[in-house]
Amino acid sequence: MSVVPAGAGTSVAECFLCRTTSPRVVWTEAGYEARRCSCGMVYTSPTPAPGSIDCTIDHHPQEFYSYSAPFKARWVARHCPPGRLLEIGCGEGYFLAAATARGYEVVGLEAHAGRARHVRDTLGIEVTGGALEDDRLPSAQFDVVYHCDLLAHFADPIAALRLMTRLLRPDGVLCFEVGMLGGISPFWYRLTGGLGLGYHLWLYSPGALRELLKRADLRLEHVQRFGLAPRALLGGVKAGLRGLLGRSDRSSPAVGPRRPIGRSISNFLRYRGAAWAPRIGPETWLVVARPVSQDRLQAARP
């Protein structure tokens, strides 16, 4: 029997996308269950109690953002319109700085007060403090609204996407990165070291993501898929070596990806090399989505 962690709810959660409760448990972790729904979503159950998860804590290392920022900014500039760009959850500002170098006028939204202050003071970039759900930003002000790896965390991803859409100017787009961990074998969950259940609420399959966009009145305009199987396999091999040697990441910097060359290889395997990786196992997607309302306006024009 699973032990429910402090701060977690006690009832079995349902999938926000199809509003059903799945009986299929594919993974357990930290007292939570990962349940796979028929729509392809894998979700955390029970739902964490309100306030039990600190959403300002970032579990990614800083190099996750800093090393990939120039690559992502170049991708955004190639597939999105120019103009004014907002990043939801801008963190330390790595992507905003890279987007500025690509010609964008940038603004950040950041819930962590210290990180927001750092971006303002160090980079001179305008940052609004608070969460997306606080609804503090004016409507129709941005040509691109961007976020990285947030769709797994919103309590209501459909409502979150609609809030982002409200911020777009006519002909503006949403652009985001999203992990694709639903609909794959739990074998990959072991290799990646777990799912971060509780902190991650929703794990998407391609079908689930497309249904989410449809429910949020968005049209998928462009997607680039990055296969993470080589990176996951390498991580599994490294973890196995550490186990055989009786070492941990903390005590074995030569084995763990703490040196610059290790970070560079990890970033290459996540993006540049991953663009050509076989489409098996986990993936991350870069997505451009356009509001369906823009299609209706185009059709109505003479």
C-alpha positions in Angstrom: 0.0 0.0 0.0 1.3 3.5 -0.9 2.1 5.8 2.0 0.5 9.2 1.3 3.1 12.0 2.0 2.4 14.9 4.3 0.5 17.5 2.5 -1.0 15.2 -0.1 -4.6 14.6 -0.7 -6.2 11.3 0.2 -8.6 10.6 -2.6 -7.7 9.1 -6.0 -7.3 11.9 -8.5 -8.8 12.1 -11.9 -7.4 13.1 -15.3 -8.1 16.8 -15.9 -8.3 16.2 -19.7 -11.0 13.5 -19.8 -12.4 13.8 -16.3 -12.0 10.1 -15.6 -10.2 8.1 -12.8 -7.8 5.6 -14.2 -7.4 2.3 -12.4 -4.0 1.7 -14.1 -1.0 2.5 -11.9 2.2 2.5 -13.9 4.6 3.9 -11.3 4.8 4.7 -7.6 7.1 7.3 -6.0 7.3 9.2 -2.7 3.9 7.9 -1.7 2.3 9.0 -5.0 1.0 6.9 -7.9 1.3 7.6 -11.6 -1.9 6.6 -13.2 -2.2 6.2 -17.0 -5.5 7.3 -18.5 -7.1 6.1 -21.7 -6.4 9.5 -23.3 -2.7 8.9 -22.9 -2.1 11.2 -19.9 -0.1 9.9 -17.0 -1.0 11.9 -13.8 -0.2 12.1 -10.1 -2.6 10.6 -7.6 -3.6 11.6 -5.1 -3.6 15.3 -6.0 -1.2 17.2 -3.7 -3.1 19.3 -1.1 -3.2 23.1 -1.9 -0.1 24.8 -0.7 1.9 21.5 -0.1 4.1 22.0 -3.2 6.3 25.1 -3.4 6.1 26.0 -7.1 8.9 28.5 -6.8 11.4 25.7 -6.2 13.2 24.8 -9.4 14.4 21.2 -9.5 16.4 21.7 -12.7 20.1 22.7 -12.4 20.9 26.1 -13.8 22.8 24.7 -16.8 19.5 23.2 -17.9 18.5 26.8 -18.8 21.9 28.5 -19.4 23.4 26.0 -21.9 20.3 25.7 -24.0 19.1 29.3 -24.0 20.9 30.4 -27.2 19.7 27.3 -29.1 16.1 27.8 -28.0 16.1 31.6 -28.7 17.4 30.9 -32.2 14.6 28.3 -32.7 12.0 30.7 -31.4 13.2 33.5 -33.7 13.0 31.1 -36.7 9.4 29.8 -36.0 7.7 32.7 -34.2 6.9 36.3 -35.2 9.3 39.1 -34.1 8.3 41.8 -31.6 7.5 41.7 -27.9 8.1 38.4 -26.0 7.0 37.4 -22.6 8.5 34.4 -20.7 6.3 32.8 -18.1 8.6 31.7 -15.2 11.7 33.4 -16.4 14.0 32.2 -13.6 17.5 33.7 -13.8 16.8 35.3 -17.2 19.0 33.1 -19.4 16.4 32.7 -22.1 15.3 36.4 -22.0 18.9 37.5 -22.4 19.3 35.1 -25.4 16.0 36.3 -26.9 17.1 39.9 -26.5 20.2 39.1 -28.6 17.8 37.8 -31.3 16.0 41.1 -31.5 13.1 40.6 -29.2 11.8 43.2 -26.7 11.5 41.0 -23.7 9.5 40.9 -20.4 9.5 38.2 -17.7 6.9 36.9 -15.2 8.5 35.2 -12.2 6.9 33.9 -9.0 10.2 33.8 -7.0 10.9 37.3 -5.7 14.7 36.8 -5.5 15.0 35.5 -9.1 12.8 38.3 -10.4 14.9 40.9 -8.6 18.1 39.3 -10.0 16.8 39.6 -13.6 15.8 43.2 -13.1 19.0 44.3 -11.3 21.6 42.2 -13.2 20.2 42.1 -16.7 18.0 45.3 -16.7 15.0 43.3 -18.0 11.5 44.2 -17.0 10.0 41.4 -14.8 6.6 41.3 -13.2 6.5 39.4 -9.9 3.8 36.7 -9.4 2.3 33.6 -11.0 0.4 33.4 -14.2 -2.8 32.6 -12.2 -2.5 36.0 -10.5 -3.6 37.5 -13.8 -1.4 40.7 -13.4 -0.5 41.3 -17.0 -2.5 43.4 -19.5 -4.2 41.8 -22.4 -3.0 41.7 -26.0 0.5 43.0 -25.3 2.8 40.2 -26.7 3.7 38.7 -30.0 5.2 35.6 -28.4 4.3 34.1 -25.0 7.0 31.5 -24.1 7.4 29.0 -21.3 9.6 26.0 -20.6 8.4 22.8 -19.0 5.4 24.3 -17.1 2.5 22.3 -18.5 3.3 19.5 -16.1 2.9 21.8 -13.1 -0.3 23.9 -13.6 -3.3 22.7 -11.6 -5.5 23.5 -14.6 -3.4 23.5 -17.8 -6.4 24.4 -20.0 -7.1 27.5 -17.9 -3.4 28.4 -17.9 -3.2 28.2 -21.7 -6.3 30.4 -22.0 -4.7 33.0 -19.7 -1.6 33.0 -21.9 -3.7 33.3 -25.1 -5.3 36.4 -23.5 -1.9 38.1 -23.4 -1.3 37.7 -27.2 -1.6 40.4 -29.8 -3.4 39.7 -33.0 -1.3 37.1 -34.9 0.7 36.3 -31.7 1.6 32.7 -30.8 2.3 30.6 -27.8 5.7 28.8 -27.8 6.7 26.3 -25.2 8.8 23.2 -24.3 7.0 20.2 -22.9 8.2 16.8 -21.8 6.6 13.8 -23.4 6.6 11.0 -20.8 3.1 9.7 -21.0 2.3 6.6 -23.1 5.8 5.0 -22.8 7.1 2.0 -20.9 7.9 2.5 -17.1 11.3 1.1 -18.1 12.2 4.7 -19.0 11.0 6.0 -15.7 13.6 3.8 -14.0 16.3 5.0 -16.3 15.5 8.7 -15.7 15.5 8.3 -12.0 11.8 8.8 -11.4 9.1 11.2 -12.4 9.1 13.8 -9.6 5.5 12.9 -8.7 3.6 15.6 -6.7 5.8 18.3 -8.2 4.9 17.0 -11.7 1.2 16.6 -12.0 0.7 15.7 -15.7 2.9 13.7 -18.1 1.8 14.0 -21.7 1.6 11.7 -24.6 1.4 13.2 -28.2 -2.3 12.5 -28.2 -2.9 14.0 -24.8 -1.0 17.2 -25.8 -3.0 17.6 -29.0 -6.2 17.2 -27.1 -5.1 19.7 -24.5 -4.4 22.3 -27.3 -7.8 21.6 -28.8 -9.6 22.1 -25.5 -7.7 25.4 -25.0 -8.8 26.5 -28.5 -5.3 26.4 -29.9 -4.0 25.0 -33.2 -0.6 23.2 -33.3 1.3 25.1 -35.9 4.9 23.8 -35.6 6.6 21.1 -33.5 10.1 19.8 -33.3 10.6 16.6 -31.4 13.8 15.7 -29.5 14.3 12.1 -28.6 15.7 11.6 -25.1 16.4 7.9 -25.3 20.2 8.2 -25.8 20.4 10.7 -22.9 18.3 8.4 -20.6 20.3 5.4 -21.5 23.6 7.2 -20.8 22.2 8.4 -17.5 21.2 4.8 -16.7 24.7 3.5 -17.5 26.3 6.3 -15.3 24.0 5.5 -12.4 24.9 1.8 -12.8 28.6 2.6 -12.7 28.2 4.8 -9.6 26.4 1.9 -7.9 29.1 -0.6 -8.9 31.8 1.8 -7.6 29.9 2.6 -4.5 29.9 6.3 -5.3 27.3 9.0 -5.5 27.1 12.2 -7.6 28.2 14.2 -4.7 31.3 12.2 -4.0 32.2 11.4 -7.6 32.5 14.6 -9.7 34.4 12.7 -12.4 31.4 10.4 -13.0 28.6 12.9 -12.6 27.8 15.7 -15.2 29.2 18.5 -13.0 32.1 19.4 -15.2 31.5 21.8 -18.2 32.2 19.1 -20.7 29.6 16.8 -19.0 27.1 19.6 -19.1 27.8 20.3 -22.8 27.4 16.6 -23.7 24.1 16.5 -21.7 22.8 19.6 -23.5 23.8 18.2 -26.9 22.0 14.9 -26.2 18.9 16.8 -25.1 18.6 19.1 -28.1 21.0 19.1 -31.1 21.7 15.4 -31.1 18.3 14.6 -29.9 16.7 16.1 -33.0 18.0 13.1 -34.9 17.5 10.5 -32.2 15.0 7.6 -32.8 11.5 8.3 -31.6 11.3 5.8 -28.8 11.0 6.4 -25.1 10.9 9.9 -23.6 10.9 13.0 -25.7 10.8 16.8 -25.3 9.0 18.9 -27.8 9.3 22.6 -28.8 5.9 23.7 -29.9 4.3 26.7 -31.6 0.6 27.0 -31.1 -1.8 29.6 -32.6 -5.2 30.6 -31.2 -8.1 29.2 -33.3 -9.7 32.6 -33.1 -7.0 33.9 -35.5 -8.1 31.4 -38.1 -11.7 32.6 -37.8 -10.6 36.2 -38.2 -8.6 35.4 -41.3 -11.6 33.5 -42.8 -13.8 36.5 -42.1 -11.6 39.0 -43.9 -12.7 39.9 -47.4 
